[in-house]
Amino acid sequence: MASQPRFVYPSIPATMNVNYLLVRPTRWLLMLVCVWSVSTAFAQTKTITGNILGADGSALPGANVGIKVANRFTTTDGNGAFTLTGVPNEAVTLVASYVGYMTQDVRVAAGQTNVRIVLTRDERVLDEIVVTGVFDERKRMDASIAITTLSSRQIELQVPNSAPDLLRNVPGVYVNSSVGEIRNSVSSRGITIGSTDGSFGYEYVSMQEDGLPVTNTTYFSYGPDFFLRADATLGRLDAVRGGPASVAAANAPGGIFNYVSKTGGNAFAGEVRLKYGLLGDGQNSLGRIDGDLGGPLGRNWFYNIGGFYRYDQGARYPGYPMNVGGQVKANLEKKYARGNLKIFLKYLDDKNGFAQPMLTKGYETPELAPGFNSSATNFPDAFSYSGQDLVNGGRYSFDSRNQVKSKYKSVAFTWDHDLGNNWSFSNATKYSDNAVLYNTLGGVIPSSITDLVPYFFLGGFGAGLPGSFTYRSLKTGETLANVAVTGGVPKVTSSQLPGQDVLPNSVLLIPLSFYDNTVNELLERFSIKKKTATMSFNLGGYYGYSNAHRYSGGDIALATIENHPQLLSLSFTGVPLYGVSNGVPITGPSGTYQITNPVGVGQGTGNLGAYISFNATQNQGALFFGHTWNLSDKWTFDWGARYERVNIKGYNVRPNLVGSPLSGGTDGNPLTTFDNNRLDTLGTYRFDYTINTLSYSAALNYKLNDNLAIYGRYSQGKKAPDLDFYFTLNTPQNLKLYRPQVRSTEQIEFGLKAGFGKSNLFVTPFWSVLSGVPVGQIFQDTNGSYYFPPRTYAKYRTAGVEIETNVYLNPHLSVRGVATFQKSLLDEYTVWVANANGPADDTQLSYSGNEADNSPRAMLNITPTYTANKFYTFLTWSYLGARQANAANVFKLPAFSQFDFSAGYTVSKSFQLALNINNLFNTYGVMTFQRPGSLAQVLGGNASFSKKEYDAAVAANTPYSTVGIQPRAYYLTATVKF
């Protein structure tokens, strides 16, 4: 007798228990289910194999096929082949569906074990099977959710800037991928609409691979897109917006975006893609290879393996590549009579850079400043140095060529089992080991050489110092500027600095980011489902454990304002003033002080130069319930609820540093200020918070006929703060002042789903409210250091409509369009205004009632496609409407259009060629901006940019900084399929 399958539930260490009531029942339930199921694992069944093809004979990979009555499905491999096990040994009806094709029922006789299914094109996609964001598989016409699915073919035809960039094809979703492959921002329906920083771009959405989050934690400079790449192994992308995410996803009420991998089929199949690109309007090169292959591996065993590797100089080439590396993904599937078991493996080792703000002229019609074109860079030449680790001992090393190194190792298991009598069980488990090492620019801030704040920041010198500062080029040794300071008043005595026509007597102040992140995670999701003739019930649980460590800090470099800037050496000659004690000035010896080290990097003085250790464990447990009730052939009601418990426990270690200019710091030389900090004390700040939330959602769907349905949904979702909130608890003041606050979402949506001939239309009006959003600010104190004012919380309200349509005009011409029209308001929004330095005279200013910043009123993506035999071509027009630049509504970032062109030719069944041109007309479309002003004003944030300051900046044509969309790029792709 064949050996029985055995499932062993992984033991969880005591340190990983979230709550006895949540975790312990999970283990017992899984054990009972296993014992019950093994005796029925092998019934009298047969296996059906086959292929699903288009009308032109082309294979349809990723198509769904399954037993109609049992509602169990599998997907086709890269050659359109499938294997369906556990089929009753009798005549059955299979249902086959594929995005863009008409769903077909196929009758299979009792003795038949092989079938060939041919689907005809149908742009309606009304019969598409929905599996993400629902508790039971349903046709899109019967599902009361807003979902868009991109097939592997749709994905293959594009060359996105990043994996999240694919979501520009989804209505209601705002994507900012302007900085490159990582640190993107993704939001839906106004949830996180105010965020312009990619490091906070995923707080309210769940970015998933194969049904589980890529990572269960997000915080500053760490998020899912560090480990998420789209390559030839990607089978499809499911995008769910709105309400269902409140109960179907972990701590992510804004949406679910699931990247589903290809799996192997009953025949060996594979492909290799070779891509060559010219980026930065043809200035820089890219080489990339993708591969994917899969097939059978013994009786009812199937495998798939693939990945990519690429070398990419980047759109703005600094002299070293922006993106180098790749990933390998593999999965192994065992199918048996009543279900399947899958194992997923992934290894990613990638290095990525991201674009920095560029100096820009003009507020109504922004253009890059003179001397900068779309491929210009403000990254200096490669440099490296080491510094003293005052927390852990030893030294840390920084090399600008490292940029952001991401490593991700994961293993995941999924198990789906039919228990019989319309009971089924599903389980998914993943363990991952994640690491992100930053050695990159943390920003670029133009700064006047007559601003005394940077001098204090770098050297600890006070405003009363007598002497002069000298700037020299590290490349040539030439003196480029001198600034004399008398009586606390700086004056430029000579200047040959580049960029005088852009910003006279100014340099680039470049904060350098050093982050060493390591995160270990265990994720577990299970559910048990019961179906009756008219209902389905789903009860499940979720457990997530994350152990996160971060060591971070940064130094400061100075550079010239020009394309490919030069690093600068800064020195001071004279008698420095360090402060006043009992009315007596504290001065250093007369001499020449070297403020930057030999490569041009300076150290923040005292605590401004502190490197901090952050440590936290996150235990997250949830119970969820979903119920679907087919009230009649036309009416379907579904609802669900989710109880979630999140515990964050940890500690932060912050050194109390003192500048030691008189003793000389590390090297004992007081004239080298770049290493004068010394450790006084180490402060450890511990925290332990538990947050309980309850979310729910309910909807009613009415199907008028097979081509027309409407639905309505109401949802209340909750969101616990991410780890970045707890990492701010690194001073006694913050630890005492801050308490985590739950963020809430309230959403109402209606949906119209209609088919007209071979075309379709989806219209979804929505209304959402997001509250409890923290507003972070940082100000300069009286002693020159910086402090955080008391945190305020904002409330956003958004109303809009999403439109998705596929119009089939004739056999050769079709049009796909997605559009979002919305308006977002600040129901509640209060900021602090720093007057003089220090908190004593800080005041509050309300922007409540203003339009939300960075929220476009219109987003469109329209693609007409023409096909003729072996040739295809399409042109995508993307439009992003005007957006308020900040909460004060002082000006708008202008609307812009982007056009992407593609053409391809099928040379033979196994060989295809494609040409893509992204940003065809090389438009400079502004995605984010950084306010003009001094260092202190820039650190105050864009919200501090007032109407008065804006009017003055316009009158003086003062430059500011922006990040625009990626410049024009050309790609040629050769694909070999076998």
N, C-alpha and C positions, 0 to 999 in steps of 0.2 A: 504493500500500500504506500502511496506517495506520502512523503513527510508533510505534516501539517504546518501551515505558516505560523510563525510565532512573532508576537510584537512585544518588545520590552520598553516600557516607559522609562525615560531617563530619570535617574534620581536627581533631586535638586538639593544642593547644600543648604544648610540652615541659614547661611547669610543671604540666600536668594529667596527665602519665603516672603511672599507679599502679605499673606493673611491666611490663617488656618482655615477660615470659612470658605476662602476662594480656591486655595490650592489643593488641600487634602481631598475634598470631594471629587476633584478632577481626576486624581490618580485612581480612586476606587471606581469611578464610573468607567474609565478606560479599561481597567482590568475586567470588570463585569462584561463590557461589550466584547472584549477579545474572547473570553470564555464562551460567550453565547454564540459568537460568529464562527468559530473554527469548525464546528460540527456540520455547518451547512456550506462550507467553502467550495465544495466541488459537486455541483448538481449535474444532471444529464443535459448538457448544453453542446453547442457547436461554435465554431469560430468562423466569422465571415470576413473575407479580405476583399479588397477592391481598389478602384481608383475613382477620383472625382476630377472631371475635366471641364474646361470651358467649351463653348460651341466651336471654337477654332482649334480644338485639340490640345490647348495648353493646359498644363497641370495647375491645380488650384491648391497650393500649400496652405495649411491652417484652416481648411474648410471643416465645418462641423458635420458629423454624421452619427446617428444613434438610433436606438429602438424607440419608435414613436410612443408606444404605450408606457414602457418602463421609464421613459424620459432620462435615459442614460446615454451619454455622448462621448465620442473621442474626436480627435482632429487628424487631418492628413499631414503627411510629411512633405518634404521639399519637392517630391515628384507627384504629389497629389494622392499618394497611396495611404491606405488605412487598414487597420486590423481591429476588429470588434469581437471581443471575447465574451463568453457568458451569455450567448444568444440562445434562447429556448430552441430546442430541436424540433421546430415546427415552422409553419409559414408565418412570417413576420413582415411588418411594414417598417422600412427605414425612412428617416427624414434627413435630408441633406440640405445644408445651407452654407452660403458664403457671401461675404460683404460685396454688394454690387450685383448679385445674381439672384434669380428667383429660386425660392425654396421648393424642393421637389420631394414628393413621397414616392418610394420605390418598393414594390411588392417583391419579396424574396421567398421562393418556394421552400418547402420543408427540407428537401435534399440539396438545395443550392448553397454553395459556400463561397462563391466569388461573384462579384457584381461590378459593372462599369456604369458610372453615373455621369451624365452630361447635363450641366446646368447652363441655362441661357441668361444673358445679362439682364439685370433689372435694377435700375438705380434707386428703387424705392427702399430697399433694405428693411421693409416693414416686418419681414419674417425672421430677421436676424435673432439668434439666440443670445439672450443676455445672461451672463454668469457673474459679472462683477457688480457689487453694490446691492445684490439681492440675496435672499436666503434660499431661493429655489430657482432653477433655470426656467426662464420664460422667454417667449417671443417678445420682441420689442413692442409689438402692437398691444400686448397684454401687460406690459411692465409700466408702472407709474413712476418712472425715473427719467432723468435727463442724462442720456448716455450717448457717446460717440465712440465708434470702434474704427481704428485704422488697421487695415490688413497689412501683411508683410509686403505685398506688392505696392501698396500706396507708400509705405515707408521706404521701400527700395528705390523708388523714383526720385526721392528728394536727397539733398545733401544738407542736413540741418547743422546749425552751429553747435548743437549739443543735444543730448537725449531729451531734456525738457523742451527744447525748441520745437519738437514735433507737435507740441500741444497748441501751437499757433493755429493748427487745423481744427481746433475745437471751439465752438462758440462759448461765450461766457468766461473764457480763460484768458488772463493777462499774463504774458511771458516776457521777461526781460532777459535776453541772452546776449546782450551787446558786449559783455566783458569776455565772452569766450565759452569754453566747455564747462567751466565750474563757476560757482557763486552766482548762479542764475536766480531769478525770482519767479515764482508761480503763485497766482492767486485766482480765485473764481468768485464772481458775483460780489465784488467789493470786500471780500474777506482778505485782510492784509493790504488793502488798497494803499495805505499810506507808506508802505515800505519801499525805499529805493535802494537799500543796501542788500546785495545778494546774500550776505551772510545770514540774514534773517528772512530769507525768501520762501521758506517752506513750513512756517510755524503752524499753519492751519490746514495743510493738505497732507495726504498720505501717499508718498511715492513708493510704489511697490514693485517687486519682481516676483512673478509667479505666486501672487496672492498674499505675500508677507512684506512688511516694510523693509526697504533697503537698509535703513537703520532706524532704531526706535527713539533716538535722541537727536535733538538739534540744539545748537548753541552758536555763539559768535564764531565765525570762521570754521564751522563744521556742520555739514548737512548731507542729504542723500546724493546730490549730484556729484560729490567727490568720488562716489563709487558706482555711478550709474552711467553706462555707455550703450548707445544703440549700434549694433553691428548685425552681421548676417545671421546671427542666432535668434534675432528677435522675430517672433511669429506674428504678434499683433499688439496693439495698444488699446486698452479699454479706459475711457475717460468718463467718470461719473461726477457730475456737479451737484451741489446742493444737499438737500435734506437727508437722503439715505446714508451719507457718510457719517452722520451723527450717531448712528447705531451700528453701522457695518464696519467702521474703521476705528482704530485705537487713537483717541485723543486728536482727531482730525476732522472737525465738522465742515471744513471747506470743500472737500472733494477727495476722490480716490482715483489715482492714475496708475494703472496696473500694466507693467511691461511683461508680456507673456512670452516665454521661450518656446522655440520649436522643439518638437519631440520626434523620435524616430518612428518609421513605419515598417511595413512588411517587405519593402524592397530597399536596397542600398541606393542612396541618393545624396547629392552634395553639390556645392558650388564654391567657386573662388572668384572674388572680386578684386580687381587691381585698379586703384584709383590714383591719378596724378592730378595735382591741383596747382594753380597759380593764384596766390592770395595777395591781398594788399594792392588791388588793381593791377595784378600781374607781376608784382615786384618780388614776391617770395614764393617758395615752393613747398609742396606737400606730397608725400608718398605714403600710400596706405594699402595694406592687403587685408582682406576679410576672407574667412573661410567657414564653411559649415558642412557637416556631413552626418549622416545617420542611417539607421537601418535596423534589421533584425539581429539579435544576438542570442541564438538558441531559441528553444520553444517558448513562445510568448514573452520573450525578453527583447527589449528594444533600446537603442541608444542614440544619442545625438551629442556631437561635440563640435566646437568651433570657437571663433573669437576673432581678434584683429590685432594688428600692430601698425603703428604709424609714426612717421617723423614729419613734424610740422613746424616750419619756421614761424608761422603765425602771420596774421594780417599786418602786424606792426613789429617787424623783426628787429630785436635789439642786438644782434650779433651772436646770439645763442638761441637754440630752438625753444619755442613756446610750449609745444606739446610733443612729448616723446614717451612711448610705452604702449601698453595694450592689455588685453585680458584673454583668459581662456575660460570657457563655460562648457559644462558637460552635464548630461542627465541620463539616467538609466531607469527604465520603466519595466515593471513586471505586471503583466495582465493575467488575471485568473477569472474563474467563472463568475465571481460576484463583485469584482472590483479591480483595483490596481494600486500598486505601490511605486512611488517615484523617488529617486535620489537625485538631488541637484548639487553640483559642485561648481565653485567659481573662485578664480584667482585673478585679481587685478593688480597691476603694478604700473602706475602711470605718473607722469610728471606734467604739470600744467601751469601756464602763466595766465594772468587775466589783465585786461586792459585797464589803464589808469585814466583819470580825467585829463582832458587836453584843454589848453587855453583857447578860449573862444571869444569872438567879437560879435556884438549884435544880440539883442534880446528878442526882437520880433522875427528876425531872419538870421538865426545863428550860423556862423561860418567859422571854421578853424582859423586861428590867428595867423598872420603873415609868417611864412617860413615853415608852416605845418600843413601837410596834405593828409589825405585819408590813410596813408600807410606810414605816417610819421610815428615816432615813439618817444616817450619821455623816460624810457628805461636807459640808465647809463650803461657803459661797458661793464663786462663781468668784473666782479671784485669779491674778495673774501677776507675775513678777519675772525678772530676769536676773542671772547670776553670771559670775565670771571663769573662763575655761577655762585652767587652769594647765598643761595638757598640750599643747594645740595652739595656744594663744594665742587672743586674742579673747574672746568671751563666749558663753555658752549662754543660751537663753531657755526659761522654763517657764511654761506656761499650763494651769491645771487643767482647762479646758474641752476641751483636746486629748485628754485621757485616753490611750487607746491607739489610735494611728493605724496601720493595716496597709494596705500596698499590695503587690499581687502581680500580676506580668505573666509569662505563660508561653505557650510554643508547644510543642506536642507532635506527634509523627508516629508512627503505628503502621502496620505493613505485614504482612499475612498473605498467604502465597503457597503454593499447591499446586504442588509441584515435579514431580508425577507419580510413578507407581509407588509410591504411599503414602508419599512423602517430602513434608514441608511445612516451611515456614520462617516464623518470626514475629520481628518486630523492633519495639521501642518506644523512642523518643528524646524527651527533654523538656529544654528550657532554661527556666529561670525566674529572674526578678529580684525579690527579696523584700526588703521593708523594714518594720520595726516601730519606731515612735517612741513612747516612753512619756513622758507628763507626768501622772502619776497618783499616788494614794496607794499607798505600798508596804506599808501596814499601819496598824493603829490599836491603840495600847497604853495602857491606863489607867495613870496614874502619880500617886503621891502627891506633893504639893508639898513634903513634908518629906524626900523622897528626894534626896540630894545628887548622885547619879550623873548625872541629866540636866543639872544645872548645870555639872558638869565637862565633860560631853559637848558642851554648847553654848557655854560661855564660857571653859572652861579653868581655872575657879576651883577651888582646892583646898578640902579640908574645914575648914581652920583659918581661913577668912576671917571677918572681922567685918563686919557690915552687914545689909542686908535686901533681899529680892526683892519686886518688885511686879508683879502681873498686872492688865492692863487689857483691857477689851473694845475691839477695833478697830472694832466696829460703833457703839458708843455713847460710847466714851471713858471709861466708868465704871471706877473701881478695884474689882476683884472680890476680890482677896486680897493679903495681905502676910505674908511669912515672914521673921522675924528669925533671924540666925545668930550665936550667941555661943559661942566656944570649940569650934567645929565642931559645935554642936548646933542644929538648926533648930527653930523654934517658930512656929506659926501665930498671928499677932496679930490678924488679922481675915480673914473669909471670907464672901463673898456669892456664891460660885461656884454655878452651877446643878448639879443632880445630887447634892445633899447626901444625899438619901435613898437614892441608889444606891451611891455611893462617896464618903464625906465627904472634903473637902479634897483633891480629886483633879482632874486635867485629862487630856485626851487628848494623848498624845505621838504625832504623826503623821509617820513617816518618809515622805519624798517620793521617788518613783522617777523618775529620768531615765535612760532607756536609748535609745540610738540604734543600732539594729541594721540592717545591710545584709548580705544573703547572695545570692551568685550561684551557680547550680547547673546542672550538666549531668548528666543521668541517661540511661543506655543499658542496655537489656536485649534480648538476642536469644536465640533457641533454634532448634534444628533437630530435627525429629521424624521418626522412621521407625515405621510401623505394619506389622505382619504380621497374619496371621489370628488369632493368640493373644497377641501382645505389642505393646507400644509402647515406644520408646526416645526419650528427650529429653535433649539435651546443649545447654547454654547458658552464657551469661556475663552478668555485670552489672558496670557501671562507674558510679561516682558521684563527681563532683567538686563540692566546696563550698568557696567562698571567703567566709569569715565575718569581719565586723568589728563590734565593739561598743564604744561609748563610754558609760560608765555611772558613776553616782554618785548622790548624794542629799543632801538637806538635811532639816531638821526644822521642823515647824510645831507649834504648841500650840493647843488648842481646848477649849471647854467640853464637859462631858458632858451632852448633851441632843440631842433631835431637831433636825436642821439646826444643828450646833454653830457657835458664834462663834469666829473666830480671835482669838488672844490676843497682846498685846504683853507681853514680859518685859523688865524692867530690874533693875539692881542698883545700890544706893547704898551706898557705903562704900569700904573699902580692900581690893581683891582680893588673894588670895594665890595666886601662880602656881606655887610650888614652893620647894624649898630647895636651895641650892648651898653645899657646905662648911659646913653648919650655919647658913647665913645665909638667912633668908626672902627670897624674891623677890616683891615686891609692886608693884602699880601705884599710880598717883596716886589720891588720894581724889577721888571724884566720882560721878556717875551714869552707869552703863554701860548702853547700849542693846544687849541681847543679840539681839533679833529685829529684822529690817528693817521698813520701814514697812508691809508687808503681813502681818507676823507669822511670818516664816521666819528660822530661825537656821542657822548654819553649824557643822558638826562641827569641833571644834578640832583643829588639826594633821592628822595622817594619818587621823583619823576622818572628816574632810571631803574626803578625796581622791577625785577622779574618775579612773577608770582606763580605758586603751585596751586592748582585747583584739583579737588578730588571729590567724587560723588558717586553714590550708587542709587540707581532708580529702580524701584520695584513697582510694577504696574500690573494690577489684576482687574479683570472685568468679567461680568456675566451679562449675556445678551439674550434676548428672546425676540423671535419674529413669527408673525402669523399672517398667512395669506388665505383669503376666503373668496372663492369663486361663487358669488351670490347668485349668478345666472350666467348664461352664455355671453351676456353683455357687460355685466357688472363684476368688478374685482376689487376687493378691499384688502389692504395690507397695512400692518402697523408693526412697530417694534420699539423696544426700549433697551437701554444699555446703562448698567451701573458700573462705574469705574472708580478704582481706588489707587492713588499714586502716592508713593512714599519716596521722598528725596532726603537722603542722609549723607553727610560728608563734612569736609573741612577744607578751608583754604589757608595757605601759608603765605604770608606777606612779610618780607623783610622790612624792617625800619632802617633805612639807610641814612647816613649823614655824609654830606660832602666834607672831605678832609683836605682842603687846599693847602693848609699850612704844613700838614704832615706828608702830603704827597701821595696818599692813597696806595695803590697796589705796587707801583714802582718806586715809591718814596720820593718822587720828584714833583714838587708842587707846581712846576711849570708845565706839566702835561695833564691838563684837566680832564682828558678823555678817560682816565681811569682813577679819578680821585675819590670815588665813592667807597665807603667802607661800611661793613655791617655793624649795626648797633645792637638790635634785638630782632628776634623772629617772632611774629605774632601768628597764632593759630586761631582761626575763627570757625567754630563748629555750628552746624545747623541740622535740624531734623524736623521736617514738615510732612504732614499727611493731608492729602486733598481728596475728598469724596465728591463725585459728580453723578448726576442722573440726566441722561439725554433720551429723547424719544422722537418718533416720527410716525405719521399716519397719512395714508393716501387712498383715494378712490379713483378707479379707472373705469371709463365707460366706452365700450367699443360699439359704435353705431353700426358698422359693417366691417368687412375684411380690409377696407381701405381707409377707414376713418375712425379715430378714437380720440378721446380727450381724458385728461386726468387733473386732479388737484392734490396738493400735498402741503402739510404743515409740519414744521420741525423745530425742536428746541435742542440745540447742541451746546455742550460745554467743552472748555479747553483749559487744561492745567498749564501753568507756565512751563516753558522749556528750561533747560539747565542754565542758560545764560543769565537768567534772573538770579539764581543761587550763586553763580560765580561773581556777582557784584558784591556779595556779602564778605568783603575782605578788609573792612575797616570797622572799628568799634561803632562808629556812627551809623554806617549802613546796616550792620547787624541789628542794631537797636531800632532803627527807623523802618526798615522794610519788612513787609509781610506779603507772602504770595497771595494774589487775588485771581480767582477763577474768571476766565473770559467766557462770555456767553454769545451765542448766535441764535437768532430767531429768523426763520425763513418761511416764506410762503411762495409757492410756485404753481403755475397751471401749465398744462401742456396740450398742444394740438398735434396729432400725428396723422398725416394724410398722404394718400397715394393717388396719383392721376396718371393713368396709363402706365408708362414705364418711369415716371418721375415721382418724387416725393417731397414732402415739406414738413418740417418740424418747427413749431413756434412755441416758445416757452417764456411767458412773462414771469418775472420774479420780483420779490421784495425781501431784503435782508437787513438785519440790524446786528452790528458787532459792537460789543461793549466790554469794558474792562481792559482796554489796550493801554499798556504803560507808555508814557512819553518820557524818554530819557534825555537829559541835558547835562552839560559839563561847563563849569565856569572857572575863571581865574580868581584865586584867593588873594588876600592882601600881601602875603609873603611870596607871591609869584607862583605858588603851586596851584593845583586844581582841586575842585570839590564838586560833588553832586548835590543839587538842590533836592528838596523833598519831591518824591515822584508824584506826578499827576496821571490821571487815567482818562482816556478818550472814548467816545462813542460815535460810531459811524452808521449811517443809514443809506442804503442803495436801492434804487428801483430801476428796473430795466426789462429788456426783452432779448431773448436769444433766438436766432433763426438759423436753421440748417436746411439746405435743399440740394438735391441732386436732380438735374434736369437732363433727360435723354432726348436730344433733338432729332437725331437720326442715327443709323448704325455707325457713323463716323464721328459725330460731334456730340459732346456732352459737356455740361457745366456743373461744377460743384461750388457751392458758396456757403460760407458761414459768416454770420454777422452778430454783433452785440451792440445794442444801444442802451445806455444807462446814464444815471446821474447819481453821484454820491455826495452826501452832505455830512458835515461835522455837527452832529447833534450836541455833543459836548466836547470841548477841546480847550484846555487852559495850559499856558506855558508860563515859565518864569522869565523875567526880564532882568538881566544883570545890569545894574547901573554902574556905580564905581566898583572896583575890585572888592571881593568879599561879600558874604551873604547879608550883611547888616541892612543894606538898602535894596535888596532884591524885591521886586514887585511881580504881581501876576497880571497876565493879559489874556483875555478870552477871545478865541476865534470861533466860538460856537455860532452856528448858522452859516459859516462859510462853506464853500465847496471843498470836498476832500482833495488833497494833493495827489498828484501822480495817478489819477483815475480818469482815463479817457472816456469821453461821452460816446465815442463810436470806435468800433474795431471791426474791420472787414477783411475777409480772405476769400477771393473769388478766383477760380481756376477753370478756364475753358480748355478742353482737351480734344485734340483731333487725332484719330487713328485711321490708318489705311494699310491693310494687310500687315506687313512687317514693320511699319513705321508709325511712330507716335510723336506728338509734340504738345506741349502745354505751356501756358504763361500764367503765373500766379500774381495777382495784384493784391498786395496787403496794404491796408490803410489803417493808420493809428491817429485818432482824433486828438485835438488839442487837450492839454491837461494843465490844471493849476500846478504851478511850480512848487508852492509851499502852502502851509495852512493859512498864512496871512493873505493869500490870493493876490500877491503884488504883481504877478505877471503869469502868462501862460507859456508853457513849452509848446511850440507850434505843431500843428498836424503835419504829417508827411506820408508819402506813398513809397512803397518798395515793390519792385518787379523782379521776379525770378523766372528764368527761362529754362526749359528742358526739352531735349529731343533725343530720340533713341531709335535704333534699328536692330531687328533680330536677323542677324546674318545667317544663322542656322538654328536648329532646335537647341543646340548646346552652346551657342556663342552669341552674345549681345553686346552692343556698344551704346553708350549714352553720353550726352554732353549736357552739363548744367552750368548756367551762369547765374549766380546769386547777386542780387542788387545790381541789376542790369545797367541802370543809369547812374550808378555810383552816388546815390543820394546820401547826404549827411543828415540822418534823422536823429534828433536828440532824444535819448532815453532818460538820462538823469543829469542833474546839474549840481554844482558845488558853488555856494555863494561867494561873491568877492569880499575882500576885506583883509584885515590883519589875521594873524594866527589865532588870537583870542576869539575874534568874530567867527572864523571858520569853525573852530572847535565848538562854538555855541550852537551850530547846526543851522540848516536851511530855514527852520521855523523862525529864527531870530532875524531874518532878512526883512526889514521893514519897508513900507511904501516910501518913506522919506529917503532911505538908503538906496532904494531902487531908482528913484527919480534922479538922485545925484549920480549914480553909476551910469544911467542912460545919457545924462547931459555930458559927462566926462568921457563917454565911450570906454568905461573901465572894463577890462576883460574879466571873465569869470571862467570856470572850468565845466566841461561837459563830457559825457560819455555817449558816443553815437553808435548807431548800428554798424555792423561789420561792413567794411568797404567791399567793392566789387571783387568777386572771385570766380575763377574758371575751373571746371572739373571735367576730366575725361575718365570714364569708367568702362572697363572691359570685364564682362562677366562670363565665366565658363560654368555651365551646369552639366552634371553627369549623373 
